[in-house]
């Protein structure tokens, strides 16, 4: 039986030297509050997929949606604050 080269290429394509850079890890860390808020929202939505949501479920979904939006706004505000205008103009 001969070796299958395409499978070997796929396996070795993700070698140790292909790890994320520090900048990529920092970007993931900065976006982590948004990711966690989206996970909470999905959890709330998945919990009521097979039944009618009660008032408590509806509040949980609204609260999770507000947290997700607030996390996105906070991320955008941090990104906008980090942008500098050339020449030092504000």
Helices and strands as residue ranges (DSSP letters): H 5-12, G 16-18, H 22-47, H 55-82, G 86-88
